[in-house]
Structure formats: C-alpha cells, structure tokens
Amino acid sequence: MPAGVLCVVLVLAVAGCTGDPVASGEADGAIRLPLGDAERPVLSDTRPGTPYTAETAQEMGMADAPGIPLARPATGTASTAAPGGEPPQPPQYQADFNRILSEGGAAGPASPADGETASAMAAPEDGQLLRIVNLVVAEVNGEVITREDLLRPLRPQMAHWTRTMTEKEFEARVRTEVMTRLKAEISRRLALQEARKQSTERHTEHFDREIEKERKRQIAMAGDQLRWQKQLASVGLTEEQWKKDEQERMLVQYFLNEAIGPKISVTRQELLDQYERVRKERYEPKAQARMQLIRLRRADFPSEAAATALAESLARRARAGEDFAALAREHSTDARAQEGGAWPPLQKGSYREDAVDRALFSEPVGSVCGPIVGPRDIYVLKILERTEARVIPFTEVQDEVDRAVRDEKFARMVEEYIRGLYEKSYVRIHEANL
C-alpha cells in the first residue's frame, strides 16, 4: 500500500447536505469531512499508511469511535417475483433522488490500478487532446473510484477550461470538482452495491428491456444511431458506457423504492399541514387574462384626433369580424405587433397603462375595447381569455399534496438509509490523490 493511503470509516452526510470536503488547515493536506454531528479532521500524511483504529481515534479526540469493520456486509436475500412475470414494482418516488445520489455524475469504468494511470480526454469542439492524470481517489468496500469517474461528465467543460484558465487555475478547478463530487459518488456506489446483492436475473432482463426502449427512443430523437453516438461522445460516453450507466441508475432507483417506499405512510393531518404551507404560493392563483393589442403612438400622427380616428376605424373593423392579428401586424407599433398583437397571460395590475388593465379585467371575454387614449399612446384590444382569482380547495389537489409529502419523506429516508450504509462500510480515501 503506497504512502498517503488513509483508511477510515466515514459516517458522512449525503450529497446536498453541508460539509463538503475542504482543506482543514490543521495539517498539510488534511481533509475535513463530516463525522456524525461534528466535523473532525481526518488524519493526514503525518503517519503514512496508518489505518484508522481506536488509537488514531484517541489522537483525534474520539476515544469511543469503533474500529474498521473489515468484513463486507452480509448479502441480502434476493427480491422475489411472480413466476413468469415481471419483477414486482415498488412504489415510485423521484423527489431529490438526483440530488441525494447522482449529483456527482454517473460513474465510468473504474481503473483497477492503485496509483497513477494516464488518461486522454478529447475536447469535442476542436479535437484538442486534453490529458489529465487519472488517480484512484477512494475505495468503497474494495471497489475503486478514480478521478476519471468523477470528472467524465465534465469533459466538455474541462476542454473549455484549458483554453480559458492558466495551468494553476485549471488544476485548482479540477481538484475542487473531485472533492465536491466524491461524497455523492461514494453514496451512489454504496447504494449500488447494496442493490446488486438483491438483484436477480429477472430484474436484469427487465432493466435491459427498458434500456433498449430508451435507446430506441433517443436514437429516434437524434435522427439515427450515428448522430446519437456522436451526442454521447460529446459528453465523454460510448454506447456501452451509456448502457452501463442506465443499468446502474435503474437498479439503484428500483431497489431504493423497494426498500423505502413501503415504509412511507402519510396522515390526513400531514396533508392538511402541507396544503396550508404552500397554499398561498401554489393554490391561490391570481386573476389572469390574455389579449391582442394594437398600440398607436400619438407622436406618429399630425394630431390626437387623427390617431383616434384610425383607432376607431380599426376597432370597428375588428368588431365586424376582420382578423385582429392582421390589423395589428399592419398598424400597431407595439413590440408584439408581428405576433398579431398577442400577449402572454397577464396578472391583474401588471400592464403599465391602467385604463388598458381595467378593460382587460372588466370587459367581456371576446370583446374588442377601444379606443383607449393614454398620455402617449392610443390602444385597441381584444380580450381572448380570462381566469378569475380563486383559492383551489384541498379536495381538488389532495393527490398532488399527497405525492409531495411522500416525496419529501422518501428523500429524508434515503438520506438515512445511505447514512446507515456508511456506518457498516469500509471506505478508504486516497487523500494524496485528491
């Protein structure tokens, strides 16, 4: 084992929580990681190669800390499925899943070497060869995480950095990305390892079919397979790597849903409390209306009477059934004239001319209003649509509120689940390679 390898049992916060690794300043190269409720410095290279034991815990003021569990967690019982059918589908939860596990990006193939391995990264914009040193930065129950695993999703951005940053700035940015993405990737690997223990051949076959459907869908959207493969290459992926990433994503998502989903229960009071928390923001829509508008600048006419006469003529023609959009394109000086004078939905009180706003929210839908004479302009408008302000009752949105509450609970329980995996896992940080 090379000098600078640090063995440590981590009880880490998952991605999205506070405590991203930063230089602690207490020893050269020391990394501060969250441990329980308090942040303590992980031993640096002061004792190279020394494992994290009860003795090192005493040095750090953690005399009651446990030693390293060298054994792997026991393999769980594989999930069962109905004979001849698809695997049982657990409840589906998505809230904050990417933030919890995938913020660091999908992992690529890990290097088996413990040390430096050259890795070439091509910049898709101009074919420039971008070279970085690919190092093993961590091991999770014996599975390695390399710098390439963490940085591969950033390949296009890194190519840009090489042209806009100095060498020192580039190295600092890469180091920062490695450190901030490492925690999320460790969490993802722990969840993936646990999911693999419970996976069966039937699950694999089911996921393969779903991946093939997604592959065909993406090829159809790209136009053909070659264009799709080029799109993958632009983000540093081959078709095989994409498939591997999709398999891992689906496997982790499925088994987290299976492990946590059935444990989630929601009371009616929790639903009512959630509804009240978000009611004003989400369930009290303000009055809105859409219109077509013709605006004539009075300064473009020899007199106000001339401008008003044209506005009256346009209003009569529109009321008689002439196409309002065509009239607006021909005569209006409004910024939306070429769109037929059509405005997006406006909330009551939002249009700058009060008289226009009052007409928009008081006259019948479908009517043509005007001329409305303002200080600088004269207006003719057609009211297309209007929705009144209202409070959406709980009974109409109960299902939506229920999903929101369940998703919030799922996110919290996933964090607790991953934290539990940390507590029984063996994580080795190659600190010198960060």
MARVEX-395994 format. One record per atom (N, C-alpha, C): residue in three letters; z, y, x. Coordinates in pm, whole numbers, plus 50000, padded with zeros to 5 digits. Example, Ala and Ser with C-alpha at 12.3 -4.5 7.8 and 13.67 -1.06 7.14 Angstrom:
MARVEX-395994
ALA507804943151319ALA507804955051230ALA507804967051320SER507084977551285SER507144989451367SER507875000351290
This chain:
MARVEX-395994
MET500004988050084MET500005000050000MET500005012450087PRO499095021650069PRO498995033450156PRO500145043050131ALA500405051250234ALA501425061550219ALA501015071050109GLY501995076450041GLY501695086049936GLY501615079749799VAL501785066249790VAL501765059649661VAL503155060349601LEU503245064349481LEU504545066249417LEU504645057249295CYS505685049049288CYS505905040449174CYS506925047149083VAL506635047748957VAL507565054848868VAL507385049948726VAL508485048248655VAL508435045448513VAL508485058748442LEU507465061948367LEU507355075048305LEU507665074048157VAL508525082948110VAL508695084847967VAL508095098347937LEU506775098447914LEU506005110947911LEU505765115447768ALA505655128447753ALA505145133947627ALA503655131247623VAL503105128847503VAL501685126147493VAL500905138947496ALA499555137547503ALA498695149447510ALA498975158447391GLY499005171347419GLY499265181147316GLY500685185947319CYS501615178447381CYS502985182947393CYS503115191247519THR504235197947533THR504445206047651THR504725197447771GLY504595203047889GLY504955195948011GLY503795190548087ASP502635196848086ASP501525192448170ASP501965192948315PRO501475183348398PRO501895183248537PRO501565196248607VAL502525201848676VAL502325213648758VAL503105212048885ALA502725219848987ALA503465219149112ALA504895223549089SER505875215249129SER507275218349102SER507825228549199GLY507275229149318GLY507775238649416GLY509025233849487GLU509545222049450GLU510785217349510GLU510525209149636ALA509295204649651ALA508895197449772ALA507385198049779ASP506845198249900ASP505405199249914ASP504735187549841GLY503845190849749GLY503105180449677GLY503845174249563ALA505105178149539ALA505845172149429ALA505215176049297ILE505215166949202ILE504635169149071ILE505745168348968ARG505785178248878ARG506795178148774ARG506185172048647LEU506835161748598LEU506405155248476LEU507595154548381PRO507345155348250PRO508455154748156PRO509075140848155LEU510385139848154LEU511105127148154LEU512195128448051GLY511985122547933GLY512935124547826GLY512875138847778ASP514045144947759ASP514095158647711ASP514135168747825ALA514285164047949ALA514405173248062ALA513305170448162GLU512815180748227GLU511805179248332GLU512505177448465ARG512165167048536ARG512755164548667ARG511625161948766PRO511825165848893PRO510755163748990PRO510625149049028VAL509405143849023VAL509145130549075VAL509165131349227LEU509725121149294LEU509815121449439LEU508445123449501SER508385131849600SER507135134849668SER506955125149784ASP506235129649888ASP505955120950002ASP507075121150105THR508295125250064THR509395125550160THR509745111450206ARG509495101650119ARG509725087650157ARG508485079750116PRO507415080450192PRO506155074250152PRO506315059550119GLY505715055450008GLY505685041449972GLY506965036449911THR507995044649896THR509255040149841THR509155039149690PRO509455027649631PRO509365026449486PRO510475034049417TYR510265036749291TYR511265043749210TYR512295033349168THR513495034149222THR514555024549195THR515805031849152ALA516895024349133ALA518175030549096ALA518625040049205GLU518335036649334GLU518755045349444GLU518005058649441THR516695057949419THR515945070449414THR516325078349290ALA516695071449183ALA517155078549065ALA518415086449094GLN519335080649175GLN520555087849210GLN520225100349289GLU519225099549378GLU518815111249455GLU518375122549362MET517815118949248MET517275128849156MET518265132449046GLY519515127949059GLY520505131248959GLY520345123048832MET519795110948843MET519555102448727MET520145088648753ALA521445088148774ALA522095075748816ALA521985064848710ASP521805068648583ASP521745058648477ASP520325054348445ALA519365058948526ALA517975055448497ALA517725040748526PRO516905033948444PRO516615019748467PRO515655017848583GLY515625005648636GLY514665002348739GLY513294999848679ILE512324996148760ILE510954994348713ILE510794980548651PRO510314979548528PRO510004966348473PRO508684961348528LEU508734952148623LEU507504947648688LEU506694938448599ALA507334931748505ALA506614922448419ALA505794930148316ARG504664924248278ARG503854930148173ARG504544927948039PRO504314936947942PRO504834934547809PRO504274921547752ALA505054914847670ALA504624902247613ALA503404904247524THR502484894747530THR501284895647449THR501624893747303GLY501134902847219GLY501424902147076GLY500554891747008THR500954888346887THR500194878846807THR498924885446757ALA497824878346766ALA496554884146723ALA496564886646573SER495874897246531SER495774900446390SER494994889646318THR495364887046196THR494694876646118THR493674882946027ALA492694874945988ALA491674879545895ALA491354868245800ALA490844871545685ALA490474861345589ALA489314853145643PRO489374839545629PRO488314831045684PRO486954835345629GLY486024837245723GLY484664840545684GLY484454854945644GLY485514863245650GLY485374877145606GLY485554886645722GLU485474899545691GLU485704909745791GLU487194910645821PRO487554916245937PRO488964918445965PRO489574927345857PRO490844924945821PRO491474933245719PRO491464947845763GLN491164956645670GLN491054970745703GLN492394977845682PRO492974983345788PRO494224990645772PRO493975004145710PRO495035010945663PRO494845024745613PRO494215033345720GLN493355042445678GLN492625050845773GLN493285064445789TYR493675067445910TYR494255080445943TYR493515086046063GLN493225098846060GLN492485105146168GLN493215117146226ALA494185122746156ALA494765135646194ALA495285135546337ASP494805145046416ASP495295147446552ASP495095135546645PHE494295125546602PHE494135113846689PHE493495117646821ASN492445126046816ASN491805130146940ASN492745138147028ARG493545146846965ARG494495154547045ARG495515145447110ILE495945135047039ILE497005126447090ILE496515117547203LEU495335111647185LEU494905101547282LEU493635104847359SER492745112647304SER491415114147364SER491165127647424GLU492165136047437GLU491945149447490GLU491395148847631GLY491765138147706GLY491295137047843GLY489895131647857GLY489245128247744GLY487885123147753GLY487885107947766ALA486795101947729ALA486685087647738ALA486625083147883ALA487165071347908ALA487215066548045ALA485945059148081GLY485515060848202GLY484355053548252GLY484815041348328PRO483925034348394PRO484305022448469PRO485245025948583ALA486325018448597ALA487315021448699ALA486945014648830SER487235021548938SER486975015949070SER488095006549109PRO487804994449160PRO488854985249198PRO489474988649332ALA488854997549406ALA489365000649539ALA490565009749532ASP491505007749624ASP492675016449632ASP492455026049748GLY491805037149720GLY491505046549826GLY490285054549793GLU489625059849892GLU488515068849869GLU487215060949853THR486445065049754THR485135059349731THR484185070649698ALA483055071449767ALA482115082349741ALA481485080449604SER481315091349531SER480675090949400SER479725102749389ALA478475100349354ALA477485111049341ALA477355114749195MET477385127749168MET477225132649032MET476025141949030ALA475035138948945ALA473815146948941ALA473945157948837ALA473575169848876ALA473565180948782ALA472295180248699PRO472395178848565PRO471195176848485PRO470275188948481GLU470825201148509GLU469995212948496GLU468885213548600ASP469195210148722ASP468185212048825ASP468065200348922GLY468705189148892GLY468615177448978GLY469455178549103GLN470245189049116GLN471095190449234GLN472075178949241LEU472315173549358LEU473265162649375LEU474645168349397LEU475555165149305LEU476925170049312LEU477815158749360ARG478405160549477ARG479225149949534ARG480695153549526ILE481465144149474ILE482915145649477ILE483505132749532VAL484715133749580VAL485395121849630VAL486095115049513ASN485775102349489ASN486355095049378ASN487585087549428LEU488765091749382LEU490015085849426LEU490725079149310VAL491485068749340VAL492375062749242VAL493575071949227VAL493795077249107VAL494895086749086VAL496085080449015ALA495885069048949ALA497015062748879ALA496675048348848GLU497725040448827GLU497585026748780GLU498485025048659VAL497965018548556VAL498715016248433VAL498765001248411ASN499934995248436ASN500074980748427ASN498974973648507GLY498684979048626GLY497714972848715GLY496284977348695GLU495984985048590GLU494634990048565GLU494525004148623VAL493485006548704VAL493415019148776VAL492715029948694ILE493095042348721ILE492425054248669ILE491945062248789THR490665065648791THR490105073048903THR489805087448861ARG489555095748961ARG489165109548932ARG487865109948851GLU486965100648879GLU485705100048805GLU485955097048658ASP486925088348627ASP487265085448488ASP487645098248414LEU488405106848480LEU488895118948418LEU487845129948411LEU486975130548512LEU486055141748524LEU484655139048470ARG484335126548441ARG482975123248397ARG482525131548276PRO483395133748175PRO482925141948062PRO482595156248101LEU483085160748218LEU482855174548261LEU481685175848358ARG480895165448373ARG479825165448472ARG478905177648461PRO478415181148340PRO477535192948334PRO478245205848374GLN479505207348327GLN480255219448364GLN480505220148514MET480785208848575MET481055208648719MET479825212848798ALA478655208748750ALA477425213048818ALA477295228148813HIS477695234048701HIS477655248648690HIS478695254948782TRP479885248848790TRP480935254448876TRP480485255249021THR479725245149067THR479305245249208THR478435257349240ARG477755262749137ARG476875274349161ARG477595287649141THR478735287349071THR479405299849038THR480765301449106MET481235291149175MET482545291749239MET482415289449389THR483395294449463THR483485290949603THR483985276649615GLU483865270949733GLU484325257249753GLU485815255949722LYS486595265849762LYS488035265549737LYS488325266349587GLU487605275149517GLU487795276449372GLU487395263649299PHE486295257549346PHE485845245149284PHE486885234149300GLU487425232449420GLU488435222149445GLU489675224549360ALA490075237249345ALA491255240449265ALA491005237149118ARG489805240249069ARG489495237448929ARG489455222548903VAL488865214948994VAL488805200348977VAL490215194548977ARG491055199149068ARG492425194049074ARG493165197148943THR492975209148892THR493635212748767THR493185203748653GLU491865201248645GLU491355192548539GLU491915178448552VAL491985173248672VAL492535159848693VAL493965159148644MET494765168948682MET496185168648648MET496405170248498THR495645179048433THR495875181248292THR495305170048204ARG494305162848254ARG493715151948177ARG494395138448203LEU495145137448309LEU495715124548348LEU496665119248242LYS497515127848189LYS498525123348093LYS497865117447968ALA496825124147917ALA496135119147799ALA495465105747828GLU494895104447948GLU494205091947981GLU495205080447997ILE496385083048055ILE497405072648064ILE497785068047925SER497975077447833SER498325073947695SER497235065447631ARG495985069247654ARG494875061647596ARG494825047547651ARG495035046047783ARG495005032747843ARG496135023947788LEU497315029647771LEU498435021847718LEU498125016847577ALA497585025547494ALA497235021547358ALA496125011047360LEU495145012747448LEU494035003247456LEU494534989547502GLN495404989247601GLN495944976447649GLN496694969247538GLU497474976647461GLU498224970447351GLU497274965347244ALA496214973047216ALA495254968847114ALA494514956247157ARG494184955147286ARG493444943447334ARG494244930647317LYS495574931547327LYS496404919647310LYS496264913647171GLN495984922247074GLN495934917646935GLN494524915546884SER493534918746967SER492154917846924SER491684903446920THR490864900246822THR490284886846810THR488764887946822GLU488114876546831GLU486654876446839GLU486044882246713ARG486704880246600ARG486184885646475ARG486214900946477HIS487274906546534HIS487324921146548HIS486174926046635THR485954919246747THR484894923346839THR483534923046771GLU483274912446695GLU481994911446625GLU481844922646522HIS482934925746453HIS482884936446353HIS482594949946419PHE483284952846531PHE483064965546600PHE481654966346656ASP481144955146707ASP479774955146761ASP478754958646653ARG478964953446533ARG478034956746424ARG478104971646389GLU479304977146387GLU479464991346355GLU478865000146465ILE479034995846590ILE478465003446701ILE476955003346696GLU476364991946660GLU474914991146651GLU474395000246540LYS475125001146429LYS474725010546323LYS474755024846375GLU475805028346450GLU475925041846503GLU474845044546606ARG474535034446688ARG473485035946788ARG472145038946720LYS471795031746616LYS470545033946545LYS470525047746479ARG471665051846427ARG471745065046364ARG471495076146465GLN472115074946583GLN471945085246686GLN470525085346741ILE469915073646756ILE468525072946803ILE467615079746701ALA467865077346573ALA467045083546469ALA467195098746473MET468395103546495MET468615117946502MET467945124046625ALA467945116446738ALA467345121546861ALA465825120946857GLY465265112046776GLY463815110646766GLY463325097246815ASP463835092946928ASP463535079646979ASP464585075947083GLN464535063347130GLN465565058247220GLN465565065547353LEU464385068947405LEU464315075647534LEU464985089347528ARG464715097047421ARG465365110147407ARG466875108547396TRP467305098447323TRP468755096047309TRP469385092747443GLN468725084247520GLN469265080747652GLN469325092947744LYS468355101947731LYS468385114247810LYS469565123047768GLN469845123347639GLN471005130947591GLN472295125147647LEU472395111947651LEU473575105547711LEU473675109047859ALA472545108447929ALA472555111248072ALA473005125448102SER472715134748010SER473095148648033SER474595150548034VAL475335141047976VAL476805141647980VAL477375130448066GLY476535124848153GLY477005115148250GLY477195101148197LEU476485097448091LEU476655084348030LEU475365076248036THR475505063148056THR474425053848031THR474655047947892GLU473655040747842GLU473805034447710GLU474945024247712GLU475095016847820GLU476175007047831GLU477545013847836GLN477635024847908GLN478915032047912GLN479255037747775TRP478255042947705TRP478495047947570TRP479025036847480LYS478405025047488LYS478845013947405LYS480285010047439LYS480605009747567LYS481965006247609LYS482975016547555ASP482615029347566ASP483505039747515ASP483715038247365GLU482625035347291GLU482735033747146GLU483595021547112GLN483435010547184GLN484244998647159GLN485725001747178GLU486045008847286GLU487435012047312GLU487995021647208ARG487185031547171ARG487655041247071ARG487935034446938MET487015025846893MET487185019146766MET488355009446769LEU488515002546883LEU489614992946894LEU490964999946886VAL491125010846960VAL492395018046958VAL492655023946820GLN491625030146761GLN491805036246629GLN492205025746527TYR491535014246529TYR491805003746431TYR493234998746442PHE493674995646564PHE494984989546577PHE496124999546565LEU495895012146594LEU496925022146564LEU497075023646413ASN495945023646343ASN496025024046197ASN496745011846143GLU496455000346201GLU497054987946154GLU498554987446185ALA498944992546303ALA500344991946342ALA501195002446272ILE500605014046244ILE501405025346195ILE501145028346048GLY499905026746003GLY499555030545866GLY500445024845759PRO500725011645759PRO501555005945652PRO502995011245651LYS503445017245760LYS504815022245766LYS504975036145704ILE503865042345670ILE503905056145620ILE504125055945469SER505155062945426SER505405064845283SER505645079645257VAL505275084045137VAL505375098145102VAL506035099344965THR507015108044955THR507685110344827THR507025121944753ARG507255122644625ARG506695133644547ARG507265147044593GLN508545147144633GLN509125159744679GLN508465164444807GLU508105155244895GLU507395159145017GLU506045165344984LEU505385159744883LEU504095165344841LEU504275179444785LEU505295181344701LEU505525194544644LEU505885204644752ASP506695200344848ASP507075209344957ASP505865213445038GLN504975204045068GLN503755207145143GLN502875216645064TYR502735214144935TYR501925222844849TYR502435237144852GLU503745238944845GLU504305252444845GLU504115259244981ARG504155251445089ARG503985257245223ARG502585263145241VAL501585256545183VAL500205260745209VAL499555267045086ARG500285268344977ARG499675272844851ARG499005286344865LYS499705296144920LYS499135309644925LYS497875310045009GLU497875302445118GLU496725302645209GLU495555294345158ARG495845282845097ARG494775273345064ARG494475272244916TYR495475274444832TYR495295271444691TYR495425283644600GLU495285295444657GLU495215307644577GLU493975315544618PRO492785310344587PRO491565317344627PRO491445330744556LYS491005340744630LYS490805354044573LYS489485354544498ALA489355364544413ALA488105366444340ALA486965368944438GLN485835362344415GLN484655363944499GLN483415365644412ALA482425372344469ALA481165374044395ALA480015374844494ARG478825370944446ARG477595372044526ARG476635381444454MET475855388744534MET474935398444475MET473665399444558GLN472635405144494GLN471455410344565GLN471525425444555LEU471175432144663LEU471395446544671LEU470145453744722ILE469835464844657ILE468835474244707ILE469565487144742ARG469405491644865ARG470065504144909ARG468975513844953LEU469035525844896LEU468085536344932LEU468845547545002ARG468375551245121ARG469015562445193ARG468535575645133ARG469475583945089ARG469105596745030ARG468375605645131ALA468715604145259ALA468075612445361ALA466595609545376ASP466125597945325ASP464705594445335ASP463865601045225PHE464495608245132PHE463795614045019PHE463905629245023PRO462935636344964PRO462985651044966PRO464155656544886SER464665648744789SER465795653344710SER466535641344653GLU467765644044608GLU468535633344544GLU467845628644417ALA467205637844346ALA466525634344221ALA465395624344247ALA464675626444358ALA463575617344390ALA464095603344422ALA465195602644497ALA465785589644531ALA466315582844404THR466945590644316THR467495585044193THR466375580044102ALA465285587444097ALA464155583244012ALA463595569844056LEU463445567744188LEU462965554744237LEU463965543744204ALA465265546444222ALA466275536444192ALA466235532544045GLU466085542343955GLU465995539443812GLU464775530743782SER463665533943847SER462445526043826SER462635511643872LEU463255509843989LEU463485496144040LEU464435488443949ALA465475495243898ALA466405488443808ALA465705484043680ARG464855492643622ARG464115488943500ARG463205476943526ARG462505477143637ARG461585466043668ARG462345452943686ALA463505453643751ALA464305441543770ALA464845436343637ARG465275445543547ARG465775441243416ARG464655435343333ALA463435439943356ALA462285434743282ALA461835421143333GLY462455416143440GLY462145402743489GLY461405402343620GLU461095413743680GLU460405413643809GLU461345408043917ASP460755401544016ASP461545394844121ASP462355405044200PHE463695404044190PHE464565413544258PHE464405412344410ALA464245400144459ALA464115398044603ALA462885405244658ALA461775404644584ALA460555411344629ALA460745426444629LEU461435431644528LEU461715445944524LEU462585450244642ALA463575442044674ALA464455445444785ALA463705445344917ARG462855435544938ARG462105434845064ARG461165446845079GLU460655451844969GLU459705462844975GLU460385476544988HIS461525478344924HIS462095491844914HIS463455493744980SER464235483344997SER465615485145043SER465685488245192THR466645496545228THR466925499345370THR468175492045417ASP468695483245333ASP469885475545368ASP469535465245476ALA470535461545556ALA470315452045666ALA469845438445616ARG470105435145489ARG469735422145434ARG468485422845347ALA467715433445365ALA466535435345281ALA465545423845295GLN465305419145417GLN464325408545439GLN464815394945388GLU466085394045351GLU466625381945288GLU466645383545137GLY465855393045087GLY465805395544944GLY467015403044893GLY467735409444985GLY468945416844947GLY470135408044918ALA470055395044947ALA471125385644914ALA472285386945011TRP473495388644957TRP474725389445036TRP475505376445021PRO476255372745125PRO477155361145112PRO478305364845018PRO479125355144976PRO480245358144887PRO481165368944944LEU481505378544861LEU482385389544899LEU483675388744819GLN484795391344885GLN486065392144814GLN486205405944751LYS486945406444644LYS487145418944574LYS487755429344667GLY487155441144670GLY487635451944754GLY487065452144893SER486135442944925SER485635442045062SER484375450345086TYR483615453944981TYR482395461845005TYR482785476445025ARG482105482945117ARG482525496345161ARG482385506945054GLU481425505644964GLU481235515444857GLU482015510944734ASP483055518344698ASP483955514244590ASP483225512344458ALA482275521044428ALA481575520044299ALA480765507244290VAL480155503144400VAL479415490544403VAL480385478844386ASP481515479544454ASP482505468844446ASP483025467444303ARG483305478744236ARG483815478144099ARG482785471844005ALA481525475644021ALA480475469843937ALA480345454843961LEU480415450944085LEU480255436844122LEU481295428144055PHE482515433544037PHE483605425443983PHE483965428843838SER483115436943773SER483415440343634SER482245438143540GLU481015439843586GLU479855438243501GLU479515423443484PRO478795419843376PRO478485405643351PRO477625399443462VAL477875386743489VAL477065379243585VAL475625378643534GLY474665381243622GLY473255381243586GLY472715395043554SER473605404843536SER473145418243500SER472675425943622VAL471795435843597VAL471325444943701VAL472035458243679CYS472705463143782CYS473515475243771CYS472895486343855GLY472975498443806GLY472495509743882GLY471535518343803PRO471175529543863PRO471545533843998PRO473015537744009ILE473605534344125ILE474955538544161ILE474795548344276VAL475185560844253VAL474995571444352VAL476235572844437GLY476055570944567GLY477145572744662GLY476945585144745PRO477875588044836PRO477785600244918PRO476515600945001ARG476025589345051ARG474845589445137ARG473715580845086ASP474035571144998ASP473045561344956ASP473075559744804ILE471995553844752ILE471895550444611ILE471625535444602TYR472325528744510TYR472295514144506TYR471825509044370VAL471165497344379VAL470865489144262VAL471275474944299LEU472025468244213LEU472465454644249LEU472315445244131LYS472125432744166LYS472095422044066LYS473235412544097ILE474075409743996ILE475255401144015ILE474825386643995LEU474915378844099LEU474425364944096LEU475505355044051GLU476725357044096GLU477765346944072GLU479125353344093ARG480145348544023ARG481495353744043ARG482515343044011THR483535341944095THR484685333244069THR485925341844065GLU486745339843964GLU487935347943948GLU489075342644035ALA489985351444068ALA491185347344142ALA492015337944055ARG492585327744117ARG493395318244041ARG494315310744135VAL495295304344079VAL496155295244153VAL495745281044115ILE495305273244213ILE494925259344186ILE496195251244168PRO496395245144054PRO497645237944029PRO497785225444116PHE499005221444138PHE499305209744221PHE498565197344172THR498455195644040THR497815183643985THR496365182244028GLU495695193544055GLU494275193044094GLU494085189444241VAL495105191744323VAL494955189544467VAL495955179444520GLN496565171844433GLN497615162444475GLN497095152544578ASP495895147244556ASP495355137444652ASP495125143844789GLU494605156044790GLU494375162944916GLU495685165644990VAL496705169844916VAL498025172344976VAL498595159345029ASP498425148444955ASP498925135444999ASP498295131345131ARG496965133345144ARG496295129845269ARG496825138345384ALA497065151045359ALA497555159845465ALA498935155645513VAL499825152245419VAL501175147945456VAL501125134845533ARG500325125445486ARG500215112445555ARG499615114145696ASP498635122845709ASP498035125045841ASP499045131245937GLU499865140645889GLU500895146545975GLU501895135946019LYS502315127345926LYS503255116745962LYS502625106946060PHE501355103846037PHE500665094746128PHE500645100246270ALA500335113246284ALA500285119446416ALA501635118446486ARG502705121446414ARG504035120646475ARG504395106346514MET504045096746428MET504405082846456MET503575077146571VAL502335081746585VAL501535077546701VAL502185082546829GLU502655094946829GLU503335100246947GLU504535091646982GLU505325088046882GLU506505079646907GLU506095065846957TYR505015060446901TYR504545047146942TYR504105047247088ILE503335057447126ILE502885058347264ILE504065060447357ARG505035068347315ARG506215070547396ARG506945057347421GLY506985048847317GLY507605035747334GLY506855026947433LEU505515027847433LEU504735020347530LEU505035024847673TYR505215038047692TYR505565043147824TYR506875036847873GLU507835035747783GLU509175031247822GLU509165016947877LYS508215008647832LYS508204994747877LYS507034991847972SER506395002248022SER505205000348105SER505465003948250TYR504574999348335TYR504635001848479TYR503485011348513VAL503815023748542VAL502805033848573VAL503005038448717ARG501955037748793ARG502025041748934ARG501105053848954ILE501665064949001ILE500895077049025ILE500575078149175HIS499295079149208HIS498895081149346HIS498885096449369GLU500055101349397GLU500275115749396GLU499405123149497ALA499195117249613ALA498425124149717ALA496965126049674ASN496485118249577ASN495085119049533ASN494865128549418LEU495945134349364LEU495785143549252LEU495145156549298
